[in-house]
Amino acid sequence: MKMSSAVEQSLVVLVMLALQKDGLPVKSHVLSEHLEVSESYLKKTMRKLVVANLIKAIASKEGGFKLARNTNDITLLDVYEAIEGEDSFIHSTQLADRVFPAKTAVAEGTKEVLSIVYEAEKDFKKRLKRTSIADLLLFAKEGEEIVDWREVTHI
């Protein structure tokens, strides 16, 4: 399994928006500058977060992006699935079934390995579901971390 960098970027964006002073929208070019990624790449990621109803796009002169839901209601699984999709990340080709006769020890062992991997994926997704964006903010002291990203040139 390989997780795209867009998942990490999305998590950082959501935390930035959660810490945004007065919940004001932040433009994509501001976010891309802070993340040091291209704005066009970030816009594709942001679109996925909008479609998943994790953020809102505000179209106006003072617009940009802001959270669509409370930080307690956005789990790491929501973010992961918004970017990577909800399908399983395990894609067996059933190669062992084609190579080894059925009911051999190797064929049975291969099925057991796949079963273990599917269980690991379920555990991974359960763990992501237990953690919210609010949990990521627990270490911020009350009011200390509030930032107006639109005015910050470097932190």
DSSP file (Angstrom, degrees, kcal/mol; ACC not computed):
  #  RESIDUE AA STRUCTURE BP1 BP2  ACC     N-H-->O    O-->H-N    N-H-->O    O-->H-N    TCO  KAPPA ALPHA  PHI   PSI    X-CA   Y-CA   Z-CA
    1    1 A M              0   0    0      0, 0.0     2,-0.4     0, 0.0    89,-0.1   0.000 360.0 360.0 360.0 137.0    0.0    0.0    0.0
    2    2 A K        -     0   0    0     87,-0.1     2,-0.4     0, 0.0     0, 0.0  -0.992 360.0-152.0-131.5 126.2    1.2    3.5   -0.8
    3    3 A M        -     0   0    0     -2,-0.4     5,-0.0     1,-0.1    77,-0.0  -0.814  23.9-118.2 -98.3 135.5   -0.7    6.5    0.4
    4    4 A S    >>  -     0   0    0     -2,-0.4     3,-1.4     1,-0.1     4,-0.7  -0.285  17.7-118.7 -70.9 156.3   -0.4    9.7   -1.7
    5    5 A S  H 3> S+     0   0    0      1,-0.3     4,-2.5     2,-0.2     5,-0.2   0.702 108.2  77.0 -65.5 -18.5    1.1   12.8   -0.4
    6    6 A A  H 3> S+     0   0    0      1,-0.2     4,-2.3     2,-0.2    -1,-0.3   0.794  87.8  57.9 -63.4 -27.8   -2.3   14.5   -1.0
    7    7 A V  H <> S+     0   0    0     -3,-1.4     4,-2.2     2,-0.2    -1,-0.2   0.953 109.3  43.1 -66.7 -48.5   -3.6   12.7    2.2
    8    8 A E  H  X S+     0   0    0     -4,-0.7     4,-2.3     1,-0.2    -2,-0.2   0.921 114.5  50.6 -62.6 -43.8   -1.0   14.4    4.3
    9    9 A Q  H  X S+     0   0    0     -4,-2.5     4,-2.7     1,-0.2    -1,-0.2   0.901 109.2  51.9 -60.8 -40.5   -1.5   17.7    2.6
   10   10 A S  H  X S+     0   0    0     -4,-2.3     4,-2.6     2,-0.2    -1,-0.2   0.904 108.3  50.7 -63.1 -42.0   -5.2   17.5    3.1
   11   11 A L  H  X S+     0   0    0     -4,-2.2     4,-2.1     2,-0.2    -1,-0.2   0.919 111.8  47.5 -62.0 -43.2   -4.7   16.8    6.8
   12   12 A V  H  X S+     0   0    0     -4,-2.3     4,-2.7     2,-0.2    -2,-0.2   0.917 111.5  50.9 -64.5 -42.9   -2.5   19.9    7.1
   13   13 A V  H  X S+     0   0    0     -4,-2.7     4,-2.9     2,-0.2     5,-0.2   0.926 109.8  50.1 -59.8 -45.3   -5.0   22.0    5.2
   14   14 A L  H  X S+     0   0    0     -4,-2.6     4,-2.1     1,-0.2    -1,-0.2   0.894 111.8  47.4 -63.5 -39.5   -7.8   20.9    7.5
   15   15 A V  H  X S+     0   0    0     -4,-2.1     4,-1.8     2,-0.2    -1,-0.2   0.916 111.6  51.5 -66.9 -41.5   -5.8   21.7   10.6
   16   16 A M  H  X S+     0   0    0     -4,-2.7     4,-0.6     1,-0.2    -2,-0.2   0.936 111.8  46.3 -58.9 -45.8   -4.8   25.1    9.0
   17   17 A L  H >< S+     0   0    0     -4,-2.9     3,-0.6     1,-0.2    50,-0.2   0.861 109.7  54.5 -66.3 -34.3   -8.5   25.9    8.3
   18   18 A A  H 3< S+     0   0    0     -4,-2.1    -1,-0.2     1,-0.2    -2,-0.2   0.836 112.9  43.2 -66.1 -31.2   -9.4   24.8   11.8
   19   19 A L  H 3< S+     0   0    0     -4,-1.8   128,-2.6    -3,-0.2    -1,-0.2   0.463  85.3 124.6 -92.6  -2.6   -6.9   27.2   13.3
   20   20 A Q  B X< S-a  147   0A   0     -3,-0.6     3,-2.1    -4,-0.6   128,-0.2  -0.381  73.9-102.2 -63.9 129.7   -7.9   30.0   10.9
   21   21 A K  G >  S-     0   0    0    126,-2.8     3,-1.8     1,-0.3    -1,-0.1  -0.282  98.6  -8.0 -55.6 128.4   -8.8   33.2   12.8
   22   22 A D  G 3  S-     0   0    0      1,-0.3    -1,-0.3    -3,-0.1    -2,-0.1   0.612 113.4 -83.6  58.9  16.4  -12.6   33.7   13.0
   23   23 A G  G <  S+     0   0    0     -3,-2.1    -1,-0.3     1,-0.2    -2,-0.2   0.724  77.5 167.3  64.3  20.7  -13.1   30.8   10.5
   24   24 A L    <   -     0   0    0     -3,-1.8    -1,-0.2     1,-0.1    41,-0.1  -0.352  41.6 -97.8 -68.1 147.6  -12.5   33.2    7.6
   25   25 A P        -     0   0    0      0, 0.0     2,-0.4     0, 0.0    41,-0.2  -0.322  32.7-147.8 -67.1 148.9  -11.9   31.5    4.2
   26   26 A V  B     -B   65   0B   0     39,-2.3    39,-2.4    -3,-0.1    38,-0.1  -0.975  16.5-122.2-120.9 130.4   -8.4   31.1    3.0
   27   27 A K     >  -     0   0    0     -2,-0.4     4,-2.0    37,-0.3     3,-0.5  -0.323  20.2-119.4 -71.4 152.0   -7.5   31.3   -0.7
   28   28 A S  H  > S+     0   0    0      1,-0.2     4,-3.0     2,-0.2     5,-0.2   0.844 112.3  57.4 -62.2 -35.2   -5.8   28.3   -2.4
   29   29 A H  H  > S+     0   0    0      2,-0.2     4,-1.7     1,-0.2    -1,-0.2   0.858 106.7  49.8 -66.5 -32.0   -2.8   30.3   -3.4
   30   30 A V  H  > S+     0   0    0     -3,-0.5     4,-2.0     2,-0.2    -2,-0.2   0.931 113.0  46.1 -68.6 -45.6   -2.2   31.2    0.3
   31   31 A L  H  X S+     0   0    0     -4,-2.0     4,-2.4     1,-0.2     5,-0.2   0.926 111.9  51.0 -62.4 -44.4   -2.5   27.5    1.3
   32   32 A S  H  X>S+     0   0    0     -4,-3.0     5,-1.8     1,-0.2     4,-1.3   0.862 108.1  53.1 -64.4 -35.0   -0.2   26.4   -1.5
   33   33 A E  H  <5S+     0   0    0     -4,-1.7    -1,-0.2    -5,-0.2    -2,-0.2   0.935 111.7  44.9 -63.3 -45.6    2.4   28.9   -0.5
   34   34 A H  H  <5S+     0   0    0     -4,-2.0    -2,-0.2     1,-0.2    -1,-0.2   0.868 118.2  43.3 -66.8 -35.8    2.4   27.6    3.1
   35   35 A L  H  <5S-     0   0    0     -4,-2.4    -1,-0.2    -5,-0.2    -2,-0.2   0.636 104.3-132.3 -82.3 -14.8    2.4   24.0    1.9
   36   36 A E  T  <5 +     0   0    0     -4,-1.3     2,-0.3     1,-0.2    -3,-0.2   0.925  64.6 122.1  58.7  47.6    5.1   24.7   -0.7
   37   37 A V  S   <S-     0   0    0     -5,-1.8    -1,-0.2    -6,-0.1    -2,-0.1  -0.894  72.5 -84.1-129.8 162.2    3.1   22.9   -3.4
   38   38 A S     >  -     0   0    0     -2,-0.3     4,-2.3     1,-0.1     5,-0.2  -0.403  31.1-133.1 -68.6 143.5    1.8   24.0   -6.8
   39   39 A E  H  > S+     0   0    0      1,-0.2     4,-2.5     2,-0.2     5,-0.2   0.881 105.6  55.0 -64.1 -38.5   -1.5   25.8   -6.6
   40   40 A S  H  > S+     0   0    0      2,-0.2     4,-1.2     1,-0.2    -1,-0.2   0.898 110.1  46.4 -64.4 -39.0   -2.9   23.7   -9.5
   41   41 A Y  H  > S+     0   0    0      1,-0.2     4,-1.5     2,-0.2     3,-0.4   0.930 113.0  49.4 -65.8 -45.4   -2.0   20.5   -7.8
   42   42 A L  H  X S+     0   0    0     -4,-2.3     4,-3.1     1,-0.2     5,-0.2   0.876 104.1  59.4 -63.4 -37.7   -3.5   21.7   -4.5
   43   43 A K  H  X S+     0   0    0     -4,-2.5     4,-2.1     1,-0.2    -1,-0.2   0.866 103.2  52.6 -60.8 -35.8   -6.8   22.8   -6.3
   44   44 A K  H  X S+     0   0    0     -4,-1.2     4,-1.3    -3,-0.4    -1,-0.2   0.908 112.4  45.1 -64.6 -41.4   -7.3   19.2   -7.4
   45   45 A T  H  X S+     0   0    0     -4,-1.5     4,-1.6     1,-0.2    -2,-0.2   0.916 111.3  52.3 -66.8 -43.6   -6.9   18.0   -3.9
   46   46 A M  H  X S+     0   0    0     -4,-3.1     4,-2.2     1,-0.2    -2,-0.2   0.873 103.8  58.1 -62.0 -37.3   -9.2   20.7   -2.5
   47   47 A R  H  X S+     0   0    0     -4,-2.1     4,-2.6     1,-0.2    -1,-0.2   0.902 104.6  51.1 -59.3 -41.7  -11.9   19.7   -5.0
   48   48 A K  H  X S+     0   0    0     -4,-1.3     4,-1.7     1,-0.2    -1,-0.2   0.878 109.6  50.1 -63.4 -37.5  -11.9   16.2   -3.6
   49   49 A L  H  <>S+     0   0    0     -4,-1.6     5,-2.9     2,-0.2     6,-1.2   0.844 110.8  49.7 -70.3 -33.4  -12.3   17.7   -0.1
   50   50 A V  H ><5S+     0   0    0     -4,-2.2     3,-1.9     3,-0.2    -2,-0.2   0.939 109.6  50.3 -67.3 -47.9  -15.2   19.8   -1.3
   51   51 A V  H 3<5S+     0   0    0     -4,-2.6    -2,-0.2     1,-0.3    -1,-0.2   0.858 109.6  51.6 -59.5 -36.0  -16.9   16.9   -2.9
   52   52 A A  T 3<5S-     0   0    0     -4,-1.7    -1,-0.3    -5,-0.2    -2,-0.2   0.402 114.8-120.2 -81.1   3.2  -16.5   14.9    0.3
   53   53 A N  T < 5S+     0   0    0     -3,-1.9    -3,-0.2     2,-0.2    -2,-0.1   0.847  81.0 120.0  59.1  37.5  -18.1   17.8    2.2
   54   54 A L  S   <S+     0   0    0     -5,-2.9    14,-2.2     1,-0.3    15,-0.7   0.738  78.9  18.1 -95.9 -31.3  -15.1   18.3    4.4
   55   55 A I  E    S-C   67   0B   0     -6,-1.2     2,-0.4    12,-0.3    -1,-0.3  -0.918  72.5-132.8-133.5 162.3  -14.5   21.9    3.2
   56   56 A K  E     -C   66   0B   0     10,-3.3    10,-1.7    -2,-0.3     2,-0.6  -0.907  11.9-140.1-113.3 144.2  -16.5   24.6    1.5
   57   57 A A  E     -C   65   0B   0     -2,-0.4     2,-0.7     8,-0.2     8,-0.2  -0.929  15.6-158.6-101.6 122.5  -15.4   26.7   -1.5
   58   58 A I  E     -C   64   0B   0      6,-3.5     6,-1.2    -2,-0.6     2,-1.0  -0.898   3.9-154.4-104.4 114.4  -16.6   30.3   -1.1
   59   59 A A        +     0   0    0     -2,-0.7     2,-0.3     4,-0.2     3,-0.1  -0.771  51.2  92.4 -94.6 100.5  -16.6   32.1   -4.4
   60   60 A S  S >  S-     0   0    0     -2,-1.0     3,-1.3     1,-0.1    -2,-0.1  -0.956  89.2 -85.2-168.8 174.7  -16.2   35.8   -3.8
   61   61 A K  T 3  S+     0   0    0     -2,-0.3    -1,-0.1     1,-0.3    -2,-0.0   0.892 133.3  34.2 -59.1 -40.0  -13.5   38.5   -3.6
   62   62 A E  T 3  S+     0   0    0     -3,-0.1    -1,-0.3     2,-0.0    -3,-0.1   0.245 104.3 113.8 -96.2  11.5  -12.9   37.6    0.0
   63   63 A G    <   +     0   0    0     -3,-1.3     2,-0.3     1,-0.1    -4,-0.2   0.167  21.9 123.5 -75.1-168.0  -13.6   33.9   -0.6
   64   64 A G  E     - C   0  58B   0     -6,-1.2    -6,-3.5   -37,-0.1     2,-0.4  -0.980  63.4 -34.5 151.0-140.5  -11.5   30.8   -0.4
   65   65 A F  E     +BC  26  57B   0    -39,-2.4   -39,-2.3    -2,-0.3     2,-0.3  -0.915  50.3 165.6-120.7 144.6  -11.9   27.6    1.6
   66   66 A K  E     - C   0  56B   0    -10,-1.7   -10,-3.3    -2,-0.4   -48,-0.1  -0.948  46.7 -75.9-145.9 166.0  -13.2   26.9    5.0
   67   67 A L  E     - C   0  55B   0     -2,-0.3   -12,-0.3   -12,-0.2   -13,-0.1  -0.353  28.9-160.6 -64.2 141.4  -14.3   23.9    7.0
   68   68 A A  S    S+     0   0    0    -14,-2.2     2,-0.3     2,-0.1   -13,-0.2   0.646  74.8  28.2 -94.0 -19.6  -17.7   22.5    6.1
   69   69 A R  S    S-     0   0    0    -15,-0.7     5,-0.1   -13,-0.0    -1,-0.1  -0.890  95.2 -82.3-137.4 165.4  -18.1   20.5    9.3
   70   70 A N    >   -     0   0    0     -2,-0.3     3,-1.7     1,-0.1     4,-0.2  -0.370  42.6-117.3 -63.6 146.5  -17.0   20.7   12.9
   71   71 A T  G >  S+     0   0    0      1,-0.3    63,-1.6     2,-0.2     3,-0.9   0.771 115.4  60.2 -61.5 -25.6  -13.5   19.3   13.5
   72   72 A N  G 3  S+     0   0    0      1,-0.2    -1,-0.3    61,-0.2    -2,-0.0   0.741 103.1  53.2 -70.0 -21.6  -15.1   16.6   15.8
   73   73 A D  G <  S+     0   0    0     -3,-1.7     2,-0.6     1,-0.1    -1,-0.2   0.285  92.5  80.3-100.0   9.3  -17.1   15.4   12.8
   74   74 A I    <   -     0   0    0     -3,-0.9    59,-2.3    -4,-0.2    60,-0.3  -0.946  64.0-169.0-118.1 110.7  -14.1   15.0   10.4
   75   75 A T  B  >  -D  132   0C   0     -2,-0.6     4,-1.7    57,-0.2    57,-0.3  -0.534  36.2-114.5 -94.3 163.0  -12.2   11.7   10.9
   76   76 A L  H  > S+     0   0    0     55,-2.6     4,-2.8    52,-1.1    53,-0.2   0.826 119.8  58.1 -63.2 -30.2   -8.9   10.8    9.4
   77   77 A L  H  > S+     0   0    0     51,-0.9     4,-3.0    54,-0.4     5,-0.3   0.899 101.5  54.5 -65.8 -39.6  -10.8    8.1    7.5
   78   78 A D  H  > S+     0   0    0     50,-0.2     4,-1.9     2,-0.2    -2,-0.2   0.924 112.5  43.8 -56.6 -44.1  -13.0   10.7    5.9
   79   79 A V  H  X S+     0   0    0     -4,-1.7     4,-1.7     2,-0.2     5,-0.3   0.940 113.5  49.6 -67.9 -48.5   -9.9   12.5    4.7
   80   80 A Y  H  X S+     0   0    0     -4,-2.8     4,-3.4     1,-0.2     5,-0.5   0.932 114.6  44.4 -56.0 -48.6   -8.2    9.3    3.5
   81   81 A E  H  X S+     0   0    0     -4,-3.0     4,-1.4     1,-0.2    -1,-0.2   0.823 107.7  58.5 -70.7 -30.8  -11.3    8.2    1.6
   82   82 A A  H  < S+     0   0    0     -4,-1.9    -1,-0.2    -5,-0.3    -2,-0.2   0.882 120.5  28.6 -62.3 -36.8  -11.9   11.6    0.1
   83   83 A I  H  < S+     0   0    0     -4,-1.7    -2,-0.2    -3,-0.2    -3,-0.2   0.902 133.6  28.8 -91.2 -48.0   -8.4   11.5   -1.5
   84   84 A E  H  < S-     0   0    0     -4,-3.4    -3,-0.2    -5,-0.3     3,-0.2   0.623 106.9-118.1 -93.4 -14.5   -7.8    7.8   -2.0
   85   85 A G     <  -     0   0    0     -4,-1.4    -1,-0.2    -5,-0.5    -2,-0.1  -0.178  22.7 -89.3  94.6 166.6  -11.3    6.5   -2.5
   86   86 A E  S    S+     0   0    0     -4,-0.1    -1,-0.1    -2,-0.1     3,-0.1   0.562  88.5 105.6 -93.8 -10.0  -13.4    4.1   -0.6
   87   87 A D  S    S-     0   0    0     -3,-0.2     2,-0.0     1,-0.1    -3,-0.0  -0.217  83.9 -86.5 -67.8 160.9  -12.4    0.9   -2.5
   88   88 A S        -     0   0    0      1,-0.1    -1,-0.1     2,-0.1    -2,-0.0  -0.353  24.6-143.8 -63.2 145.6  -10.0   -1.6   -1.0
   89   89 A F  S    S+     0   0    0     -3,-0.1     2,-0.6    -4,-0.0    -1,-0.1   0.377  78.2  92.6 -91.9   5.6   -6.4   -0.9   -1.5
   90   90 A I        +     0   0    0    -89,-0.1     2,-0.4    28,-0.0    -2,-0.1  -0.874  51.3 178.5-100.7 125.4   -5.7   -4.6   -1.9
   91   91 A H        -     0   0    0     -2,-0.6     2,-0.2     2,-0.0    -2,-0.0  -0.782   7.4-168.9-131.0  88.4   -5.9   -5.9   -5.4
   92   92 A S        -     0   0    0     -2,-0.4    -2,-0.0     1,-0.1     0, 0.0  -0.545  15.0-161.6 -77.8 139.9   -5.2   -9.6   -5.7
   93   93 A T        -     0   0    0     -2,-0.2    -1,-0.1     0, 0.0    -2,-0.0   0.395  36.3-125.7 -96.3   0.4   -4.6  -11.1   -9.2
   94   94 A Q     >  +     0   0    0      1,-0.1     4,-1.3     3,-0.1     5,-0.2   0.821  57.5 152.3  55.8  33.3   -5.3  -14.6   -7.9
   95   95 A L  H  >  +     0   0    0      1,-0.2     4,-1.8     2,-0.2     3,-0.5   0.906  66.3  53.5 -59.6 -44.7   -1.9  -15.6   -9.4
   96   96 A A  H  > S+     0   0    0      1,-0.2     4,-3.0     2,-0.2    -1,-0.2   0.873 104.6  56.1 -61.2 -36.3   -1.4  -18.4   -6.9
   97   97 A D  H  4 S+     0   0    0      1,-0.2    -1,-0.2     2,-0.2    -2,-0.2   0.842 110.9  44.4 -63.4 -32.4   -4.8  -19.9   -7.9
   98   98 A R  H  < S+     0   0    0     -4,-1.3    -1,-0.2    -3,-0.5    -2,-0.2   0.776 120.0  40.3 -81.9 -26.4   -3.7  -20.0  -11.5
   99   99 A V  H  < S+     0   0    0     -4,-1.8    -2,-0.2    -5,-0.2    -3,-0.2   0.866 112.6  50.0 -91.2 -40.2   -0.2  -21.4  -10.8
  100  100 A F  S  < S-     0   0    0     -4,-3.0    -1,-0.1    -5,-0.2     3,-0.1  -0.797  88.8-106.5-106.7 142.7   -0.9  -24.0   -8.0
  101  101 A P    >   -     0   0    0      0, 0.0     3,-1.3     0, 0.0     6,-0.3  -0.314  49.8 -91.6 -60.6 146.7   -3.5  -26.7   -8.0
  102  102 A A  T 3  S+     0   0    0      1,-0.2     3,-0.1    -5,-0.1     4,-0.1  -0.198 107.9  22.8 -57.8 150.4   -6.4  -26.1   -5.7
  103  103 A K  T 3  S+     0   0    0      1,-0.2    -1,-0.2    -3,-0.1     2,-0.1   0.546  87.6 134.5  68.1  11.5   -6.2  -27.4   -2.1
  104  104 A T  S <> S-     0   0    0     -3,-1.3     4,-2.5     1,-0.1    -1,-0.2  -0.482  71.0-110.2 -80.6 163.7   -2.4  -27.5   -2.1
  105  105 A A  H  > S+     0   0    0      1,-0.2     4,-2.6     2,-0.2     5,-0.2   0.883 119.6  51.7 -60.5 -38.9   -0.6  -26.2    0.9
  106  106 A V  H  > S+     0   0    0      2,-0.2     4,-2.4     1,-0.2    -1,-0.2   0.924 110.0  48.1 -65.8 -43.9    0.7  -23.2   -1.1
  107  107 A A  H  > S+     0   0    0     -6,-0.3     4,-1.9     1,-0.2    -2,-0.2   0.917 114.4  46.3 -63.0 -43.1   -2.8  -22.3   -2.4
  108  108 A E  H  X S+     0   0    0     -4,-2.5     4,-2.0     1,-0.2    -1,-0.2   0.893 112.0  51.4 -66.4 -39.2   -4.2  -22.5    1.1
  109  109 A G  H  X S+     0   0    0     -4,-2.6     4,-2.3    -5,-0.2    -2,-0.2   0.888 108.0  52.1 -64.0 -39.1   -1.2  -20.5    2.5
  110  110 A T  H  X S+     0   0    0     -4,-2.4     4,-2.3     1,-0.2    -1,-0.2   0.904 108.4  50.6 -64.3 -41.3   -1.8  -17.8   -0.2
  111  111 A K  H  X S+     0   0    0     -4,-1.9     4,-2.1     1,-0.2    -1,-0.2   0.890 109.6  51.5 -62.7 -38.4   -5.5  -17.5    0.8
  112  112 A E  H  X S+     0   0    0     -4,-2.0     4,-2.3     2,-0.2    -2,-0.2   0.907 108.1  51.4 -65.2 -41.8   -4.4  -17.1    4.5
  113  113 A V  H  X S+     0   0    0     -4,-2.3     4,-2.4     1,-0.2    -2,-0.2   0.934 110.3  48.8 -60.6 -46.1   -2.0  -14.4    3.6
  114  114 A L  H  X S+     0   0    0     -4,-2.3     4,-2.6     1,-0.2    -1,-0.2   0.893 109.3  53.1 -61.5 -39.5   -4.7  -12.5    1.7
  115  115 A S  H  X S+     0   0    0     -4,-2.1     4,-2.2     2,-0.2    -1,-0.2   0.908 109.3  49.0 -60.9 -42.8   -7.1  -12.9    4.6
  116  116 A I  H  X S+     0   0    0     -4,-2.3     4,-2.3     2,-0.2    -2,-0.2   0.912 111.2  49.6 -63.5 -42.9   -4.5  -11.4    6.9
  117  117 A V  H  X S+     0   0    0     -4,-2.4     4,-2.1     2,-0.2    -2,-0.2   0.904 109.9  50.4 -65.8 -41.2   -3.9   -8.5    4.6
  118  118 A Y  H  X S+     0   0    0     -4,-2.6     4,-2.0     1,-0.2    -1,-0.2   0.902 111.0  49.6 -63.2 -39.9   -7.7   -7.8    4.3
  119  119 A E  H  X S+     0   0    0     -4,-2.2     4,-2.4     2,-0.2    -2,-0.2   0.896 108.5  53.2 -64.0 -40.0   -7.9   -7.8    8.1
  120  120 A A  H  X S+     0   0    0     -4,-2.3     4,-2.5     1,-0.2    -2,-0.2   0.891 107.6  51.3 -62.3 -39.4   -5.0   -5.4    8.3
  121  121 A E  H  X S+     0   0    0     -4,-2.1     4,-2.4     2,-0.2    -1,-0.2   0.922 109.6  49.6 -63.8 -42.9   -6.8   -3.1    6.0
  122  122 A K  H  X S+     0   0    0     -4,-2.0     4,-2.2     1,-0.2    -2,-0.2   0.913 112.0  48.3 -61.3 -42.3   -9.9   -3.2    8.1
  123  123 A D  H  X S+     0   0    0     -4,-2.4     4,-2.3     2,-0.2    -2,-0.2   0.904 109.9  52.8 -63.8 -41.9   -7.9   -2.5   11.2
  124  124 A F  H  X S+     0   0    0     -4,-2.5     4,-2.0     1,-0.2    -2,-0.2   0.932 112.1  44.5 -58.0 -48.5   -6.1    0.4    9.4
  125  125 A K  H  X S+     0   0    0     -4,-2.4     4,-2.0     1,-0.2    -1,-0.2   0.855 111.1  53.7 -69.9 -34.6   -9.5    2.0    8.5
  126  126 A K  H  X S+     0   0    0     -4,-2.2     4,-1.2    -5,-0.2    -1,-0.2   0.913 108.9  50.1 -62.8 -41.6  -10.9    1.4   12.0
  127  127 A R  H  < S+     0   0    0     -4,-2.3     4,-0.5     1,-0.2     3,-0.4   0.910 110.4  48.9 -64.3 -42.7   -8.0    3.3   13.5
  128  128 A L  H >< S+     0   0    0     -4,-2.0   -52,-1.1     1,-0.2     3,-1.0   0.871 107.9  55.6 -63.5 -36.3   -8.4    6.2   11.1
  129  129 A K  H 3< S+     0   0    0     -4,-2.0    -1,-0.2     1,-0.2    -2,-0.2   0.776 100.8  59.2 -68.2 -26.1  -12.1    6.4   11.9
  130  130 A R  T 3< S+     0   0    0     -4,-1.2     2,-0.5    -3,-0.4    -1,-0.2   0.612  97.4  70.5 -78.4 -11.9  -11.3    6.7   15.6
  131  131 A T    <   -     0   0    0     -3,-1.0   -55,-2.6    -4,-0.5   -54,-0.4  -0.914  63.6-170.1-115.2 131.0   -9.3    9.9   15.2
  132  132 A S  B  >  -D   75   0C   0     -2,-0.5     4,-1.2   -57,-0.3   -57,-0.2  -0.629  40.2-106.8-109.5 169.5  -10.8   13.3   14.3
  133  133 A I  H  > S+     0   0    0    -59,-2.3     4,-1.0   -62,-0.8     3,-0.3   0.870 121.9  60.6 -60.9 -36.1   -9.2   16.6   13.2
  134  134 A A  H >4 S+     0   0    0    -63,-1.6     3,-0.6   -60,-0.3     4,-0.3   0.879  99.2  56.1 -59.1 -37.0  -10.2   17.8   16.7
  135  135 A D  H >4 S+     0   0    0    -64,-0.3     3,-1.1    -3,-0.2    -1,-0.2   0.859 102.7  54.9 -62.9 -34.8   -8.0   15.1   18.1
  136  136 A L  H 3< S+     0   0    0     -4,-1.2     3,-0.4    -3,-0.3    -1,-0.2   0.751 106.5  52.8 -68.9 -22.4   -5.1   16.5   16.1
  137  137 A L  T X< S+     0   0    0     -4,-1.0     3,-1.8    -3,-0.6    -1,-0.2   0.454  78.2  98.9 -91.0  -1.9   -5.7   19.9   17.7
  138  138 A L  T <  S+     0   0    0     -3,-1.1    -1,-0.2    -4,-0.3    -2,-0.1   0.768  78.9  55.9 -59.3 -26.5   -5.6   18.6   21.3
  139  139 A F  T 3  S+     0   0    0     -3,-0.4     2,-0.3    -4,-0.2    -1,-0.3   0.622  85.6  96.9 -84.4 -11.3   -2.0   19.8   21.8
  140  140 A A  S <  S-     0   0    0     -3,-1.8     2,-0.2    -4,-0.1     3,-0.1  -0.616  78.0-125.5 -77.1 132.7   -2.8   23.4   20.9
  141  141 A K    >>  -     0   0    0     -2,-0.3     3,-1.8     1,-0.1     4,-0.9  -0.550  45.2 -75.9 -77.8 145.4   -3.4   25.6   23.9
  142  142 A E  T 34 S-     0   0    0      1,-0.3    -1,-0.1    -2,-0.2     0, 0.0  -0.134 111.2 -15.6 -44.2 114.0   -6.7   27.5   23.9
  143  143 A G  T >4 S+     0   0    0      1,-0.1     3,-0.6    -3,-0.1    -1,-0.3   0.231 110.7 103.8  76.8 -15.1   -6.4   30.4   21.5
  144  144 A E  T <4 S+     0   0    0     -3,-1.8    -2,-0.2     1,-0.2    -1,-0.1   0.828  81.5  43.9 -69.5 -32.2   -2.6   30.2   21.3
  145  145 A E  T 3< S+     0   0    0     -4,-0.9    -1,-0.2     2,-0.1     2,-0.1   0.442  78.7 125.5 -96.3  -0.5   -2.6   28.5   17.9
  146  146 A I    <   +     0   0    0     -3,-0.6     2,-0.3  -126,-0.1  -126,-0.2  -0.411  38.4 177.8 -64.5 130.6   -5.2   30.7   16.2
  147  147 A V  B     -a   20   0A   0   -128,-2.6  -126,-2.8  -131,-0.2     2,-0.9  -0.963  37.4-138.7-135.4 146.6   -3.6   32.2   13.0
  148  148 A D    >>  -     0   0    0     -2,-0.3     3,-2.2  -128,-0.2     4,-1.0  -0.853  22.6-171.4-102.6  94.4   -4.7   34.4   10.1
  149  149 A W  T 34 S+     0   0    0     -2,-0.9    -1,-0.1     1,-0.3     3,-0.1   0.733  79.1  67.4 -58.8 -23.9   -3.0   32.4    7.4
  150  150 A R  T 34 S+     0   0    0      1,-0.2    -1,-0.3    -3,-0.1  -124,-0.0   0.727 108.8  36.2 -70.5 -20.6   -3.9   35.2    4.9
  151  151 A E  T <4 S+     0   0    0     -3,-2.2     2,-0.4     2,-0.0    -1,-0.2   0.556  95.0  97.2-108.3 -11.9   -1.5   37.6    6.7
  152  152 A V     <  -     0   0    0     -4,-1.0     3,-0.1     1,-0.2  -118,-0.0  -0.651  41.8-179.6 -85.6 130.4    1.3   35.2    7.7
  153  153 A T  S    S-     0   0    0     -2,-0.4     2,-0.3     1,-0.4    -1,-0.2   0.746  73.3  -5.4 -97.1 -28.7    4.3   35.2    5.5
  154  154 A H              0   0    0      1,-0.1    -1,-0.4     0, 0.0  -120,-0.0  -0.916 360.0 360.0-164.3 137.8    6.3   32.5    7.4
  155  155 A I              0   0    0     -2,-0.3    -1,-0.1    -3,-0.1  -121,-0.0   0.381 360.0 360.0-110.3 360.0    5.8   30.7   10.7
